[in-house]
Amino acid sequence: MLNDSFELLIMLKNTGFIKSSRDPLWWPKSGSYEVVVGTILTQQTKWEKVEKSLCNLSENGINSLEEIAKLDLKTLSTLIKPSGFYNTKAKYLLGLSKSIIKDFGNFDEFCMMVDRDWLLSQKGIGRESADSILCYGCLKDFFVVDNYTMRLLSAFGFDFESYEELQEWMSDGILSNKKKIDELYQKEICVNEVFARFHGKIVEYCKENSKGKTVSIQCLQA
């Protein structure tokens, strides 16, 4: 029986997740503009393909949202082609980059001032994408839930009616047990870091323990 998300965090930690050492917050280059780019490019594709697109951008001297915003659509589409759905993603990325520069001036100001409603008003940005940008790009206290989270909780017998209900359940279990988490890690750990790494634990666990859309929880209950 699983009572709250804090217990799930303990289970995942005890089974060795996160295993990746690519970034302290799990998402590569967290806190940088690349999270904004990666969030759009990773939709409906594997991260390895996103990395090829990011590499293409970097090798062509495109290292900021300002530089992306100056590209023409055809050039951007070509550079991000490894990510798939490149024409659509190029439109979304170009539009978002231009909106960020127009409304905030630069990435740092965007991180300080942006809110979830603004992100959700942008084409190509849904709830998961918005929360990924807020959590990993802007380092704000937003818990990202995705299909892996839903499938994992479903395996424990939970049924949530909406994204927001699941997100609230995941967040509440952490916030109400924050002192215990600090004791667990033997330091005062910020909420953003807990949220970010917890999401990473779930993704990594589900990738290793899924058959189709079914997640096995056998090793978590051992």
N, C-alpha and C positions, 0 to 999 in steps of 0.2 A: 504493500500500500504506500502510495506517495502522497504526502500531505501538502507539500508546498515546493516551490522552485528551489529553495535553499537545500532541501534534501536531494534534489536532482543534481545540484551543483556538487555536493559532496560525493555522490555516486560517480559522477564523471571525473572528478579530480582523483578519486581513489583508483580509477581504472587507467589513469595515466594521461588523460587529456588536459590540456592541449599537448600534442606531440610536435607540432610545427614550431620552429624557432625563427620564422621569417620576419617577425615583428613583435615587439612587446605587447601590442594590442591585437595581434593575430592578422588583421588586414594589412597587406604589404604597404609600406610607406604611409601609415596612418598619420593624420595631422597635416597631410599635404594635398595639393590640388589634384594629385593623381587619384585620390579616392573618388572625387567627383567624376572624373573620366572613367575610371574603372567600374563605377556603379552602373553607368549606362552601358558600357561595353560588355559587362558580364551577364546581362540579361539574355537568357536562353542560350548560353554557351558556357564552355569550360574556362576556368581561369587561365590555363596554359595558353589558350588562344588570345586572351586579353593581353597577356604579357608580351606576346609577339606584336600586337598593335601598339602597346605602350613603347616598346623598343623602337618600332618604326617612327613614332612621333619624336622620340628623343634623338634618334640618329639623324633626323632631318631638322634638328634645332628647334623643335616645338616643345618648350619646357614650361609653359604657363598657360593659364586660361586666356590671358591677353593675346598670346600668339595663336591659340586655337581660334579665337574669335575673329582673327584677321584672315583665316584661310577661306578659300572658296570651297563650296560643297563638294565638287568633284575631287579636289586634292585631298580633303579630309576623308572622303569615302575610300579612296585608294589606300591611304595610310592605315586605316582601321579595318581593312578588308579581312584580315585573319579572324576577326571576332564574329563574322557572320552578320547577316541582316544589315550590312554596312551602309547602305543608302539611308535606311530609316534611322539607324543609330547616329549617322553623321548629322542628319537634320536635328535630332534631339540634342546632341552634344554641342553643335554650333549654336543652336537657339539658347540653350542653357548658359553657355559661356558668355554670349553677348548680353543676356539678361543679368548675369552676375556682375559683369563690368559696368553695365548701365546703371543698375540699382545700388551697387555697393562699392564700385571703384576697383577693388582688388580682392584677392582670395582671403587675406587676413581680415579685412572689414566684413566680408561675407560671413566668415566663421563667427565673428562677434555679434553680428546683427540679425542674421537670418533666422526665421522661425519655420515651423513645419508647414503652416498654411501657405507661405510663399512658395516653398518647394513643391507642394502638391498642386499649385496652380500652373506649374511648368509642364509643357508637353513631354511625355516620356517618363515622368516621375510619378510612381505610385507610392503606396505607404511603405513598403519594404525599402525601396530605393531612397525615399526621403529619410527614413530612419537610419539607413546605412551611412548616408552623407553626414547626418547630424552626429551620429555616434563616432564613426571612424575618421571622418574628414574634419568636423568642427569640434570633436572631443566633448560633445554634450551628453547629458545623461538620458539617452534614449535607448531602449532595448529593442534590438532588431529581432523580429520573428519572421520565419519563412516556412516553406513547406516541410523542411526537415523538423522544425520545432513542432509543427502540427502533427506530423506522423509519429514523432517520438512520444508526445503526450497522449496521442490516440492509443498507442501500444500499452500505456498505463491505464487506459480506460476513460480518459478525459475527452469531453466533447465540447468545444468552444463555439459559440455562435458567430463570432466575428474576430477579425484581426485584433481589434482594440481590446476585446475581452481577454484574449490569450496574452497580449502584451501586458495588460494590467496584472494578470495573474503571475506572470514571470517577474515583473518588476517588484510587485508587492512582497514576494517571498524573499527577495534580496534586501530591500529597504528595511523590512521588519526584523531582519537578522544581521544587520550591518556589524554590530559589535562582535558577533560570533565569527563573522567572516574575517574581521581584523585579527581576531585570535587565531583563526585557522592559518592565515598567512603570516602571522607573527609581525604584523606591521599595520599601520593605518593605510588602507588602500582605497583610492577614490572610487566612487560609484561608476564613473565612466569606464574605468579599467575592468571592474568586475563585470559590468554589462557586456563590454566588448569581448573579453576572454570567454565568458560564459557562452555567448553566441558561437564563438569559434569552437568551443568544446562540443557543442551540439552538432555543428556541421561536420566536424571531423569524425565524431562517433557514428553518426548516421551513414556517412559515406563508407565506413568500414563494416557496418553491421546491418546493411539493408539488402533485401532481395526484392527488386522492383520497387514498389511503394510501401512495402512492409518493413518496419524496423524491428529487429530482435532486441529485447531488453534482458535477455538471459544473463549476460555477464554483469549487468548492472545490479541484478538481484542476487548474485552469488554471495 
